[in-house]
């Protein structure tokens, strides 16, 4: 389950750890030679374009090219699943509720987890020893989701602030696969592979566990890692994190030793899968000792102990490099009638208002500064913050966090994420109150990072940016961001304002007073949350025809106002399907892309082309944008992992798209709207 990973998957912006590949003394030199040759073969020849590693359900189920293994006909995914099910000694009564309890090390702190599960459903809560963290909740119920949404499954999980949201599409796939395979074993049933999933044996290795990893692992080995560099990095982090709770340095469980027959089973959803997982099953004991979840951001690696000793250990290495460790200390089975809480549904959705907000003003208006690249800066009680809203976590600059005025932001842990160019960013998690938009929000999570050089700042800004605003900062208000265009012939920049309203009635009253239409109605569009990031349905028409709705391609686009200098980022898949690269005139932008970093702002040179499309060929809901051109960017060599883009998404809508527009965001009701700017 992703209960303890939400802080990393939705940060405002992977480190390569040493491979677990081990060798025996016999033929050690030969194996090292072969491994080095394989690494060299992965290097890109000079002049060849970079191609990002394919991480999808199809690639996970593909047998490696050149494999000489022949899978026995009697060894299939269903027969393996039946043996795994019986080895775990599961109760075949579907009315039973299984319960696991134990300790968890995550986000730089420790706690206890309690997970209960039955047929195709589970519910988990995690309580941390640090009271600054809210109890994290997560769950899934296949029966309820099927009845209400057909086969469009969703899971649910809480943010660090306590807000519970539904997780859709591939976000749900990640949660279910992680839980069913790595935590509860629900992928294996008495009749074979769980009917919710489809399984395929990728291959069988007859020699050793190390050979199975070398042949079938989807996690590429590090090419530049050295012990000396890793030692310096750990020493530096230790000096920087004196106030952080004791670092969790738990080594992963060892691989099976000696001769081990291993079957690699690829698992994915049975209906339109986008995410897949590989399970390494020991055919001698029929236990899973390794699993790999293949995601667009990278490969999440699970390693398991045999259950001997103090308890069963599940060691999870996230795609960004940080680690979560679950140690099961108690496992039991109970009937539904014996369970105090037999519900697998979320206790609530949204935020409990009484616990998060102290004062509320009906309407609050603040001026907004605009950077040269299109970013927006709003003034708050802690300084100027970038307007982001692409995640629930707010960011805060290291320098601003260290000021005496901000000592109330307590360091509670740490996490990591992918930054510009795919470089890992590691930062402390701080939790504290936040005064903004006429209200005081409690328990707002801030992710510490370096924001210097993250944007081209306006010359009138007296102090550097202090952070970036996440959805938690506006969870109880409706935001209106008005971005009028410059008046032709005027030298003054138009005044950009950000208004916060306590209710929709206040918003409609204020909007009606500025519009001649008495029946002013906002064209709301639903926000779909995937791994905590908001997505909205947009329509793109690539041609120049007069009828813009005939050939429009609808798709989900991630909302990310923290990206400036471009209106839309199209995924490589969409650009290829619509043949936009060949049809449109490409521009060579040059320069660099900038973003937040761990120590200093990250810089990455722009090497891909950009192209322009017709302005009125892109719309959100019923609103079509009226710019002369909408500057769109795509990555010719594939979408880089640091985009954090869902497999179902067609692209990202960025800050520059909303020139001359008025943007409304209602995070509480998970919706947004776009209208013409208020002059």
Buried (B, 14 or more C-beta within 10 A) or exposed (E): BBBBBBBBBBBBBBBBBEBBBEBEEEEEEEBEEEBEEEEEEEEEEEEEEEEBBEBBBEEBBBBEEEBEBEBEEEBBBBBBBBBBBEBBEBEEEEEBBBBBBBBBBBBBBBBBBBBBBBBBBBBBBBBBEBEBBBEBBBBBBBEBBBEEEEEEBBBBBBBBBBBBBBBBBBBBBBBBBBBBBBBBBBBBBEEBBBEBBBBBBBBBBEEBBBBBBBBBBBBBBBEEBEEEEBEEEEEEBEEBBEEBBEBBEEEBBEBBEEEBBBBBBBBBBEEEBBBBBBBBBBBEBBBBBBBBBBBBBBBBBBBBBBEEEEBBBBBBBBBBBBBBBBBBEEBEEBEEEEEEEBEBEBBEEBBEEEEBBEEBEBBBBBEBBBBEBBBBBBBBEBBBBBBBBBBBBBBBBBBBBEEEEBEEBEBBBBBBBBBBBBBBBBBBBBBBBBBBBBBBBBBBBBBBBBBBBBBEBEEEEEEBBBBBBBBBBBBBBBBBBBBBBEEEEEEEEBEBBBBBBBBBEBBBBBBBEEEEEEEBEBEBBEBBBBBBBBBBBBBBBBEEEEEBEEEBEEBBBBBBBBBBBBBBBBBBBBBBEBEBBEEBEBEEBEEEBBBBBBEEBBBBEBBBBBBBBBBBBBBBBEBBBEBEEBBBBBBBEBBBBBBBBBBBBBBBBBBBBBBBBBBBBBBBEBBBBBBEBBE
